[in-house]
Amino acid sequence: MADSPTPPAASPPAGAAAVPPAGAAPGAADPGAMDPRKVIRSPAYLSALILAAILGIPISAVAYGFLTLVTKLQQYLFTTLPQDVLGGPAPAWWPLPWLVLCGLLTGLTIRYLPGNCGHSPAFGFQAGGGAPSGKELIGVFLAALSTLSLGAVLGPEAPLIAIGGGLAALTVHLVRKDAPPMAATIMASAGSFAAVSTLLGSPVLGAFLIMEVAGIGGATLSLVALPGLLASGIGALIFLGLGNLTGLGTFSLSLGTVPPDVDPTVGSLGWAIVMGIVGAGLGWVIRWGGLSLRPLVHLNRVLVTVGLGLLVGLSAMLYQLLTGHSFTQVLFSGQDALPELVSHATEYSVGTLIVLVLCKSFAYSLSLSAFRGGPVFPSMFIGAAIGIAASGLPGMALAPAIAMGIGAMCAAMLRLPMTSTLLATLLLGADGISVTPQVVIAVAVAFVVTFILPVPGPKTPELHTV
């Protein structure tokens, strides 16, 4: 399966198969004629709820194991190993060989394993399709593992959604080969919900992301969401239990230190418009770079991906040489680096933050073009860095600046306004309520400007070589 050249308009993500019309029942010949109330009361739907709860346990455990493996590899390769080999912190050149290896392994995996190892993140969460098959799951897992562990600038949310949905769909197929499409859809969605149950800080937020991407509503939303929310709740308990048992934590997005609460001002509301425009402009440049490089990637998947990995490593090395801060702030998704950035916001000069935004954005754009992962966390990190840099402007404060930056960048990159608003406000906890007006304005402006700007990327059809 080759990457789609243009994102379909309301396609569900990998792991959430296309949803039939509202009111559809499993195996119904005429979905529109079905009563959703009868579907919910049916034994088949009640069985689906029970199966969703059961599947939430192993799928969330697999997701937890995947995140643990990624974290341990990152810590060993970029922290422990240089200490053991060099007797001190990793030098600025340290990322280069690992990013070359990242490009090599990811390129080989996508080139030679079945399927496409997940959807291209250059299309955000709009690139839809059914859940990956059993054979394709291996490629999704390996491509995401090499991408995330070895330094490419992408997040784990998209691979986890695909893995969770694929495992659930595979289970349904093994249990009942003639399972109706609606049953497979519900279970795939439930598996995706469980896999990202705590990743974004709340099971509800992860579920909301999946539902907004799928573009489902009405009765269908209730039919699909209920088993998914149930699986997500079970998954959150599994993440919490494994976190307490292993001492590794829940891998849940959290700032830890939250900037002081401030009330909205006329000045901050005005700056929200500016932040929305800046976020949309930077997001357009990032997406343009990622989409424009894809035809080149398709000419020679392995060689070009290796070269792009080297460029990502060079951008991280340049950041450390110019600023004295660790290259790890440029590499990876930014999920782990974001709390540290916010808690030490006053220690970064505006110049350092500008260099960080430029290097991270460059590496992010390159990673979108050829690697496999999700677009959420790098967008949040870049948005937070922009917000911190702007927090010293007249009428601005740290909390609303960070929230506006995150909301604007997520709206530009994800093109999901509701999810972008929730990501920016819920991340600040109780203090997020006070910054909601500014975030809403920044998200709305970024979303509108994103669609006013020309469609980024090449105008000619791309080469469809996997």
C-alpha positions in Angstrom: 0.0 0.0 0.0 1.6 3.3 -1.1 1.2 6.6 0.7 -1.8 8.6 -0.5 -0.7 11.8 -2.3 -3.5 13.9 -0.8 -5.3 13.5 2.5 -8.9 12.3 2.2 -11.3 14.7 3.8 -12.7 12.9 6.8 -10.9 9.6 7.0 -10.4 7.8 10.3 -6.8 7.2 11.5 -5.0 3.9 11.2 -6.7 1.7 13.7 -10.1 3.2 13.2 -11.8 1.7 10.1 -14.3 3.6 8.1 -17.6 3.9 10.1 -20.9 3.0 8.5 -23.8 5.5 8.5 -25.3 6.4 11.8 -27.6 3.8 13.1 -25.8 0.9 11.5 -25.9 -2.4 13.2 -23.5 -5.2 12.8 -24.2 -7.0 9.6 -27.2 -4.9 8.8 -28.3 -4.9 5.2 -29.9 -1.5 5.4 -27.9 0.5 8.1 -30.0 3.6 7.8 -33.2 1.7 8.7 -31.8 0.5 12.1 -32.7 2.0 15.4 -29.6 2.9 17.5 -31.6 2.1 20.7 -32.2 -1.4 19.5 -28.6 -1.8 18.5 -27.4 -0.8 22.0 -29.9 -3.2 23.6 -28.9 -6.1 21.4 -27.0 -9.0 22.8 -24.4 -8.5 20.0 -23.6 -5.0 21.1 -23.5 -6.0 24.8 -21.0 -8.7 23.8 -19.0 -6.0 22.0 -18.8 -3.9 25.2 -17.6 -6.9 27.2 -15.0 -7.8 24.5 -13.8 -4.1 24.4 -13.2 -4.2 28.1 -11.3 -7.4 27.9 -9.2 -6.3 24.9 -8.3 -3.1 26.8 -6.2 -5.1 29.2 -3.7 -6.8 26.8 -3.6 -3.9 24.3 -2.8 -1.3 26.9 -0.1 -3.7 28.3 1.4 -3.9 24.8 1.3 -0.2 24.4 2.9 0.3 27.8 5.7 -2.2 26.9 6.3 -0.4 23.6 6.6 3.0 25.3 8.9 1.4 28.0 11.2 -0.1 25.3 11.4 3.2 23.4 12.2 5.1 26.6 14.9 2.7 27.8 16.6 2.7 24.3 16.6 6.5 24.3 18.1 6.7 27.7 20.7 4.0 27.1 21.9 5.3 23.7 21.9 9.0 24.4 22.7 9.1 28.1 24.1 5.9 29.6 26.3 4.8 26.6 28.2 8.1 26.2 28.9 8.1 29.9 30.2 4.5 29.7 32.2 5.0 26.5 33.4 8.6 26.8 33.3 9.1 30.6 31.0 12.1 30.4 28.0 13.7 28.8 27.4 13.1 25.1 29.3 15.5 22.8 27.5 17.5 20.2 28.3 15.0 17.4 26.9 12.0 19.3 23.5 12.0 17.5 24.9 11.7 14.0 25.6 8.0 13.8 22.4 7.1 15.6 20.3 9.3 13.2 22.0 7.6 10.2 21.1 4.2 11.7 17.6 5.5 12.3 17.2 6.4 8.6 18.7 3.1 7.5 16.5 0.9 9.7 13.4 2.9 9.1 14.0 3.0 5.3 14.7 -0.7 5.1 11.6 -1.5 7.2 9.3 0.6 5.0 10.8 -0.6 1.8 10.8 -4.4 2.4 8.1 -5.2 5.0 4.4 -5.7 4.0 2.3 -2.6 3.9 3.6 0.9 4.3 4.5 0.6 8.1 1.8 3.1 8.9 0.7 6.3 7.3 3.0 9.2 6.4 2.9 11.7 9.2 3.3 14.5 6.7 -0.5 14.3 6.2 -1.2 14.7 9.9 -4.0 12.5 11.2 -6.0 13.0 8.0 -4.4 10.1 6.2 -7.0 7.4 6.9 -7.6 3.7 6.1 -8.4 0.5 7.8 -6.6 -1.1 10.7 -3.3 -2.8 9.7 -3.4 -6.5 9.2 -1.4 -9.0 11.2 1.6 -9.0 8.8 1.5 -5.2 8.5 1.6 -4.8 12.3 5.2 -6.0 12.4 6.3 -3.2 10.0 4.4 -0.6 12.0 6.0 -1.7 15.2 9.6 -1.8 13.9 9.4 1.4 11.9 8.0 3.3 14.9 10.6 1.7 17.2 13.5 2.8 15.1 12.1 6.2 14.4 11.3 7.0 18.1 14.2 5.3 19.7 17.0 6.7 17.5 16.1 10.4 17.5 13.7 11.3 14.7 11.3 14.2 15.7 8.0 12.4 15.9 5.7 11.1 18.6 4.3 7.7 19.5 0.6 8.5 19.3 0.0 7.5 15.6 1.8 4.2 15.8 0.1 3.3 19.1 -3.3 4.0 17.5 -2.4 1.8 14.5 -1.0 -1.0 16.7 -4.0 -0.9 19.1 -6.5 -0.9 16.3 -4.7 -3.6 14.4 -4.4 -5.9 17.4 -8.1 -5.5 18.1 -9.2 -6.1 14.5 -6.9 -9.2 14.4 -8.5 -10.6 17.5 -12.0 -10.1 16.1 -10.9 -11.9 12.9 -9.4 -14.8 14.8 -12.4 -15.2 17.0 -14.9 -14.9 14.2 -13.7 -14.8 10.6 -17.1 -13.7 9.3 -17.5 -10.8 11.7 -19.5 -8.0 10.2 -17.7 -4.7 9.3 -19.4 -2.7 12.1 -18.1 -5.2 14.8 -14.6 -4.9 13.4 -14.9 -1.1 13.3 -16.0 -0.9 16.9 -13.3 -3.2 18.2 -10.5 -1.5 16.1 -11.6 1.8 17.6 -11.7 0.4 21.1 -8.2 -1.0 20.6 -6.9 2.4 19.5 -8.6 4.1 22.5 -6.9 1.7 24.9 -3.4 2.1 23.3 -3.4 5.9 23.9 -5.4 5.9 27.1 -3.0 8.0 29.2 -0.5 9.2 26.6 -2.1 12.7 26.3 -2.8 13.1 30.0 -6.4 11.8 30.0 -8.3 8.9 28.5 -11.0 11.3 27.4 -8.5 13.5 25.5 -7.0 10.5 23.6 -10.5 9.3 22.8 -11.5 12.8 21.7 -8.5 13.0 19.3 -9.5 9.7 17.6 -13.2 10.7 17.3 -12.4 14.2 15.8 -10.1 12.6 13.3 -12.6 10.0 12.3 -15.3 12.8 11.9 -18.0 10.6 13.3 -21.1 12.0 15.1 -24.7 11.5 15.9 -25.8 7.9 16.8 -22.6 6.4 15.3 -20.5 8.4 17.7 -22.3 6.8 20.6 -22.2 3.3 19.2 -18.5 3.5 18.5 -17.4 5.7 21.4 -18.9 3.7 24.3 -16.8 0.6 23.8 -13.8 2.7 23.1 -14.2 4.8 26.2 -14.7 1.6 28.2 -11.5 0.1 26.7 -9.7 3.4 27.3 -10.7 3.5 31.0 -9.5 -0.1 31.5 -6.3 0.8 29.6 -5.7 3.8 31.9 -6.0 1.5 34.9 -3.5 -0.9 33.4 -1.0 1.9 32.6 -1.4 3.1 36.2 -0.9 -0.3 37.7 2.1 -1.1 35.5 3.6 2.3 36.3 3.3 1.7 40.0 4.6 -1.9 39.7 7.6 -1.0 37.6 8.3 2.5 38.9 8.5 3.7 35.3 5.5 6.0 35.5 2.4 6.1 33.2 4.0 7.9 30.2 1.3 10.5 30.6 1.7 14.0 29.3 2.2 16.4 32.2 4.0 19.6 32.8 4.7 19.0 36.5 5.4 22.7 37.1 2.6 24.9 35.9 3.1 28.7 35.3 1.1 31.0 37.6 -2.6 31.6 36.8 -3.4 35.0 35.3 -6.6 36.5 34.1 -7.1 37.4 30.4 -6.3 40.9 29.4 -7.0 43.0 26.3 -3.3 42.8 25.4 -3.1 39.0 25.7 -6.3 38.6 23.6 -4.7 40.8 20.9 -1.5 38.7 21.0 -3.6 35.6 20.6 -4.4 36.8 17.0 -0.6 37.2 16.4 0.2 33.8 17.8 -2.4 32.2 15.6 -0.9 33.8 12.5 2.6 32.9 13.5 1.6 29.3 14.3 -0.2 28.9 10.9 2.8 30.4 9.0 5.3 28.2 10.7 3.1 25.1 10.5 2.7 25.8 6.7 6.5 25.9 6.3 7.0 22.7 8.2 4.3 20.8 6.3 5.6 22.3 3.0 9.1 20.9 3.7 7.8 17.4 4.7 5.4 17.1 1.7 7.9 18.5 -0.8 10.6 16.0 0.2 8.3 13.0 -0.2 8.7 12.5 -4.0 12.5 12.5 -3.4 12.1 9.9 -0.6 10.1 7.7 -3.1 13.0 7.8 -5.6 15.3 5.9 -3.2 13.6 5.1 0.1 16.6 3.8 2.0 19.3 6.2 0.8 17.2 9.4 1.1 15.9 8.4 4.5 19.5 7.9 5.7 20.4 11.3 4.4 17.5 12.9 6.1 18.4 11.2 9.3 21.9 12.7 9.0 20.4 16.2 8.5 18.2 15.8 11.6 21.3 14.8 13.6 23.2 17.9 12.2 20.4 20.2 13.3 20.6 18.8 16.8 24.4 19.1 16.9 24.2 22.7 15.7 21.7 23.6 18.5 24.1 22.3 21.2 27.1 24.0 19.7 25.3 27.3 19.4 23.5 27.4 22.7 25.2 25.0 25.0 21.9 23.2 25.7 21.5 19.4 25.1 20.8 18.2 21.6 18.1 16.0 23.1 15.8 19.1 23.1 15.8 19.0 19.3 15.6 15.2 18.9 12.7 13.0 19.8 9.0 13.9 20.2 9.5 16.6 22.9 7.1 14.9 25.3 9.8 14.3 28.0 11.6 17.6 27.2 8.5 19.8 27.4 8.1 19.8 31.2 11.8 20.7 31.7 11.5 23.5 29.2 8.5 25.0 30.9 9.9 24.6 34.5 13.2 26.3 33.4 11.5 28.9 31.1 13.3 31.9 32.7 16.7 30.3 32.1 16.3 30.5 28.3 17.2 33.7 26.4 15.0 34.7 23.5 17.9 34.0 21.1 18.2 30.5 22.5 14.5 29.9 22.1 14.6 31.1 18.5 17.4 28.8 17.7 15.5 25.9 19.4 12.4 26.6 17.4 14.2 26.8 14.1 16.3 23.6 14.7 13.3 21.6 16.0 11.1 22.8 13.2 13.7 21.9 10.6 14.2 18.4 12.1 10.4 18.0 12.5 9.8 18.8 8.8 12.5 16.3 7.7 11.1 13.6 10.0 7.6 14.1 8.6 8.7 13.3 5.1 10.2 9.8 5.6 9.9 8.5 9.1 7.0 6.9 11.0 5.3 8.5 14.0 2.8 11.1 15.1 2.7 14.9 14.7 1.2 15.9 18.1 4.1 16.2 20.6 6.6 18.0 18.3 3.9 20.5 17.6 3.2 21.1 21.3 6.9 21.5 22.1 7.5 24.0 19.3 4.4 25.9 20.3 5.5 26.0 23.9 8.9 27.3 22.9 7.3 30.1 20.8 5.1 31.0 23.8 8.0 31.2 26.2 9.9 33.5 23.8 6.8 35.7 23.5 6.0 35.8 27.2 8.0 38.9 27.7 6.0 41.0 25.3 3.8 43.8 26.7 0.5 42.5 28.0 1.7 38.9 27.9 2.3 36.3 30.7 3.9 32.9 30.7 0.9 30.7 31.1 -1.3 32.2 28.4 1.7 32.5 26.1 2.6 28.8 26.4 -1.1 27.8 26.0 -1.6 30.0 22.9 1.6 28.7 21.3 0.6 25.1 21.8 -2.9 25.7 20.6 -1.8 27.6 17.5 0.9 25.1 16.4 -1.4 22.1 17.0 -4.2 23.7 15.0 -1.8 24.4 12.1 -0.3 20.9 12.1 -3.2 18.7 13.1 -6.0 20.8 11.6 -8.2 19.6 14.5 -9.4 22.7 16.3 -11.3 21.1 19.2 -8.4 18.7 20.1 -5.9 21.5 19.8 -7.9 23.7 22.2 -8.1 20.8 24.7 -4.4 19.9 24.4 -3.4 23.5 25.2 -5.8 24.1 28.1 -5.9 20.7 29.9 -2.1 20.6 29.9 -2.1 23.5 32.3 -4.5 21.8 34.7 -6.9 23.9 36.7 -5.1 27.1 35.6 -6.0 26.2 32.0 -9.5 27.5 32.5 -8.3 31.0 32.8 -6.4 31.0 29.5 -9.2 29.4 27.5 -10.3 32.6 25.8 -6.8 33.3 24.5 -6.4 29.7 23.4 -9.7 29.7 21.5 -8.8 32.8 19.6 -5.3 31.6 18.8 -6.6 28.2 17.6 -9.4 29.8 15.5 -7.0 32.2 13.8 -4.4 29.5 13.2 -7.1 27.1 11.8 -8.6 29.7 9.4 -5.2 31.0 8.2 -4.0 27.4 7.6 -6.9 26.9 5.1 -6.5 30.4 3.6 -2.8 29.7 2.7 -2.1 27.6 -0.4 -1.9 23.9 0.0 1.7 23.1 0.8 3.8 20.6 -1.1 4.4 19.8 -4.8 1.7 20.5 -7.3 2.5 17.6 -9.5 1.5 14.0 -8.7 4.1 12.1 -6.6 5.8 8.9 -7.3 4.0 6.0 -5.6 7.0 3.8 -4.9 6.8 2.3 -1.4 
